[in-house]
Amino acid sequence: MTMQNITLSPERRAEILQQLHPRRTKLRWTTGRIVLAAVLAALLTFSAFAAAIPAIRAALQNALGSFSEQTQPITGIAVEDNGIEVRPVAALASSNLVRVWVEVQDKTGDRLSEDMLINGWIDHEQDKDVPVINGWKGGERVIYYDENSRTALIEIYEIGRSIADGTKVNVSFSSFQPAERAEETVDFPREMLSVTGLKNMTPDMGVPLFAEHIPLIPEQTPCELEGSDRVRLSSVGFGEDGKLHIQVAFLGEANHSGSTIHSRATDERNPEQYLGGGRYFQYNDQWYYDEVFDITPEDLPYLTFGDLQGTYQLHDPVEGIWSCTITVETADEVVYHPNVQVGGALVEEIRVSEIGISARSSSKGTTLGYRPTYAITKDGEKLYLTNNCIDGGWGTVLEDNGNPLPDGMGYAHDQWEFDEPLDPSDIVLLNFDGVDAPLQ
């Protein structure tokens, strides 16, 4: 008997169904239930979820789509700092995925925007029953911004780190910064590049220093730049480190973290070689950008420097400490151990939940994500999942001391989302790049 011919007995399927989380009543996805779920989804969005602003509620409903019933309403949690209030309103999770929707409202001003930059993260203990993996991804994005109430609906997510049902999750933010920017191209006096003997910064100046890029002490060769009121030269030339620096200071509305401007250098001896690399830093309330070129004065005759080109950040970040804790309920799922080899990956575990599928594979870097992938239901329907992949990553396994295993082995984590909720026991087979993984 080949693997493709293996089918699931009624007894085995009943045993698997009993493995579903006891938190919910066992699902029966009849036609009537699907219609009822669609009606309940609309009702839940406008009643159970905590979003207090009509426009935000509508945006949340749109973001949840058909997964309202699987989404966990969150009420009664709010934290405020620096006039900004953060309120989590909903969460959607499986054993390897957490999504949290948060209202962020400016209660004292107009300092937020639809295109703002967000510094936020999710933190929680990893499920103790699975290998500790060094590698996952997370992010955040503005779903909608309501100008009238000065409130943003933000989704913050984490994919690839295992989480158990009932885990306490910390949702934190440290800054919000409107992303309005201005671009500029400025000529600069290239004769200043031959200046030598400039001093580099020292640790006692209070700026974090890195061995490969220690900036020049600011304001050693200050010079205005014609045609710009947003940037000027601060220190330009060769430092004690023997490297060439072009350091600028940002002025007025451009004097913020995130502003940057640089010159592209081309070496006629090797035109394809990339030269230069910069960092910005703050010193005495002034933001600087220091670009360093690992060249010598003898190299200058062979180099051509372009105009200064950059992008200025025009708003200060709103900084503070916003952190709240929610207890996450994960979606119902079934766990399989197919031990199927797909290329360089041994697929050791597959988790099928109401909202998607995750696969954990042992390998030295091979992932399954973004390969041709489909699922087969017990009714014979083929569900194409290739374009539904939301993560295809690999990480090393950590020993008890926190170090990776010496043999380079790790685990790939790959995740796909369904277009709509499914009974997890309906999926009977997965196909990864032409290789079947029967679920039994």
N, C-alpha and C positions, 0 to 999 in steps of 0.2 A: 504493500500500500504506500503510495507517495503522499507527501505532506499536503499536496493540493486536494487529495481525496478525503482528508480527515473532516468529519462533521461532528457537531456537538450533540450529544445525547440530551433528551429532555431532563434527565436527572442531573447531568453536569451543568446545564444552563440554569436550573433551579438553584443549584448550589452557588453558582456565581452571583445570581441575583440577591442571594442572602448576604453577600459581602458588601452590598450597598450600605452607605452610612445610615444608621437608624434614625437620624435626625428628621428625615422626611418619610412620608408614606410612600410605599413602593409605586413607581410611576407606571401608568398604563396609558400609552399614547394612542387613544382611539380618536376617531374623527371628531366626535363631540368634545373630547378633552382639548384637542387642538383649537377648535373654535372658541371654547371657553377660555383657554389660555390667552388667546388674542384679545378677548374682551377684558379679562382681568389685567392684562399688561397695561392697557390704557388707564384703567381705574387706579392701579397701583401707582403709576407714575405721578398721578395728581393727588393722591391721598396719603399713601404710606411713606413716600420719600419726603425728606425734610426740606427740599429746596423751597424757599419761601417767596421767591420772586417769580411771577408768571413767565417771563421770558426765559429765565433760567430753568424752570420746570420743563418748558417746551424743549429747550436745548438738551436737557438730560434725557427726556423721553426719546428724542431723536438719536442720542448717543447710545442708549441701551438697545434700541431696536427691538427685536423679538425676544431679547433675553431679560425682559423686566421681571419675569417670574423667578428666574435664577439669581437675580440681583438682590443683595441684602440692603434694606433701608437702614440708614443711620440717623438717629435723632439725638438731640440734647447735648451735643459736643461742640464747643466753640472755644477758641483761644484768640487773644488779642494782644498785639504789641505794636508800638509806634503808629497807632491809629488804623492798623490793618487787622481785620478779623478773618479768621480761617475756620470754616465749618465743613467737616466731611458729611456728605449726604447719601452716599451709596458705595457699595463695594461688590465686586464680582471676582470670584476666586475658584481655582481648581488647585490640585496638589502641587503644581509648578507655575502658577500664574496668580498674580494679585493685581487688580485694577481698582483704584479708589477715585471717586469723583468728589471734588472739593469746591465749595464756594469760597472765593476770596473777595472781600469787600473793603474798599477804602472808606472809612467812616468819617474821615476828617479832611479829605482833599480829593484831588483828581490825579493820582500818581500811578495808576494802572492803565493798561492798554491791551488790545487784542493781540498785538505782536510782541508782548513783553517777554523778556528773558527771565527764566525761573530757575532758582537754585533750590531743588527739593530732592527728597529721597525717602525710600521706604526701608525700614529696618525691622527684622524679626529673627527669632531663633530658627535655625534650619531643622527640619524634621529629623529627629535622632535615629530613625529607623532606615535611613538611606545614606549612601556614601556622602561625605562632605566634599563638595566640588568647589574648586577655586575658579569661578567663572560664571557669570550670568549678566544680564543686561537690564537696564531700567531707564526711565525717562519721564518726561512730563510735557504737557502741551495744553494750550488754551483751546477749549472747545467752543466757547462763546463768551463775548464780552457785552454786558448791558451798560451802555453809557449813562442811562438815566439814574440807575442805582449805583453806578461805579462798582459793579460786581462782575467778576470773571468766574466761569465754570472751568475748572482745571481737572484734567485726568492725569494722575500719576500712577506709574505701573512698574512692575518688576516681573521678568520672565526668566525661568530657568533655575531658581533656587527653591528647593522643596519646602513645602509648608503643610502642616497638619491641620485638620479641622479644629477650630477652637483656639488657634494661636493668636496671641496678642501682637498686633502690628503697630509700630510707631510710624506715623506719617509726619514728616518734618519739612519745614522750609526755612531758609535763612535770608533770602532776598528776592525782590521782584523789581525788574528794571525795564521800563518801556524801551522798545528796541528802535526808536527813531534814530536814524543815522544820516550823516552827510558825507559824501565822497568828495575828494579833492586831489588835484595834481599840482605840484609846486616845484618850480626850479630851485636849485640851491647852488651855492658857490663851490664847485668841485675842487678848487685850489686848496680848500681847507682840509682835504683828505690827506695831505702830506704832512700835517702837523704831527710832531712826535713829542714824547716825554710827558703825556698826560697821566694822571693818577687814577687808579682803580679804587672802587669803594672798599671799605674794610668792615669787618663784622660789628665793630662798635658804633656804626652809623645806623643800626637798627633795621636794615633791609636784609631779608633772607638772601644768601648768596649761594650760588651753585658753581662748582669748580669749572664747568665747561663754559660758563658765561657769567663773569663778574663785571657788572656795568662800570662805566667811568663815573667818577665823582661829578655830579651835575654842575653846570654853569661855569665850566673852565674856558669855553670859547663861545659865549652867548652871541647870537646873531639873529636879527629879524629876517624873515623871509618875505620878499616882496609879493604882494597880492594875496596874502593870507593873514587873517586875524584869529586863526584857530590853532596855529602851530608855529614854533620857532626853533632854531637850533640851540642846543644846550652845551654839548661837548662833542666835538668831532675831531678824529685823528687817532693816532696809535697810542695805546696805553702801556702801562708797565707789563701787561701780559703779552705784549708783542703783537696784539691783534688790532685791526682797524675797527673803530666804532663810529656809528652815526647815531647820535643821541638827540632826541627832540623833546621839547616840553609842550604840553597841550594847554591851550588858552581858553578862557571864557567858557562858553557852553560845551566845548569839547574836552574840558578838563575832568574826565571821568575814566574809571576803569573800563577797559574794552576798546578805547580809542587806539588806533594803530596806524602807522605810516612808515613806508620803507622804500628803499631804492633797490632795483634789480641790478646786480653786477654780472657782467659777462667777460670771461677770460678768452681772449682770441686763441690761446693755445689749446683750449678745451671748451668750445662754446656750449656743450651740453652739460657741463658740470654746474651743479647748483651751489651757489655761494651765498652765505648770509643766513642769519637766524636771529630772532629777537625776543625780547621779553619786556613787559611793561611793569613798572613799580611805582610806588608812591613814596615821596620823601618831602617832609615839611609841607604837607597838604597839597603838593604838586605832583601830578601824574606825568611820568616820563616813559618814553619807549626807546630802548637801547638796542640797536641792531649791530651785531658783531660779525666781522668777516675774518676768517682764519688765514690771513695773508700777511706779507711783509711789505715794507716800503719798496723793495726791489721788484715786487710784482705789479706795482701801480701802472707802469707804462703799457702793460699788456691788458689792462682792465678798462672796461667801459661801464659807467654808472648811469642808469636811467634817472628820470625825474622822481621826486618823492611822490608816491601815490598811497593814499590811505583812506580809511573810513573812520569817522569820528562818532563816538557815542555821545548823544546830546542830553542825556538825562542821568542823574544820580540814581543808583539803586536804592530802594527802600529796604533797609536792613533791619533785622530783628531775629527773634527766636520764636518760631511757631511750631509746636510739637503736640500732637495728641495721639491717644492710643485707642485703637478699635479692636474688637475680637472678631476675627474673620471666620465665616462659615464657608467651607469649600463645597463645590458642587458634587452631587452624587457621581460616583465613578466605579468602574470595574478595572482590576489590575490583572495583567497577563504577563507571562514569562515565556516568550516564544523561542528564545535562543536561536535566532536565525541570523546567518551571516549575509550581510549586504556589502559587497566590496570589502573594504578594510574595517567595517564596523560590525561587531557582534551585538545584535539587538537583544538586550537582556530583559528589558521591561517596557511594556506599553500600558499606558493608562488612558482609558476611554471614559470621558466624563460627559455630562449633558452639554457642555459648551465647546468641547474640542478633544484633541488627542495629543498626548506627549509620548515621546520615545526616549529611552536612555540606552546608549550603546557604549560598549567598551572598545576603545580604539586608541591609536596614537595620533589622532587629529582628523580622522574621517567623520564627516557629518552627513546626515540624511536630508536635512532641510533644504528646500528649494529644488530638490530633484523631482522628477515626475512621480507623483504620489496619488493614489486613490484608495477609497474604502468600498467594501461591498457589504450591503445590508442583508439581513436574513430573508428579505423579499427579493433579493437579486438586484437591487438598485446599485448603480455605480456612482459614487460621490467623488468627484475630482477635487483634490485638496492642494494641488501644487501651488496655486496662487493664494491659498489660505494660510501659507506658512508664515508665522510671525517670529520664529526664532530658529536659527540653525547654528548652534555654537558648540564649542568644545572647551573643556577645562581640565586641569590636572586634579588628581586625587590627592588630598592632603593627609599626611600622617598625623598622629596625635600631637607631634611637636609643631604642627602647622606648616611643615615643609612638603613640597611635592614628592611623590614617589620617584626614586632615582632612575627607574627604567623608562620614564617618559610616558607611561600609560596614563590614560585619563578617560573621561566619559564625555561623549557627545550628548547634548540635550537638544531635541528638536520638538517644535510645538506647532500645531495646526489648530485653527478655529473653524467651527461649523458656521454655515450661513444662518442656521436657525437651530433651536434646541432639539436634541435627539435623545431618545432613550438609549443609554450607553450599551445596554445588552443587545441592541439591534445590529451593532457592527460585528460581523463575523470574520472579516479578513481585511488585511491591509496589504497594499502592494507598493513597495519602495523601489523605484527604478527597475521594474520588471521582476522583482523577487517577491514572492508571496510570503506573508507572515500570517498564518491562520491563527485565529484567536479561539482558544479552547480552555 
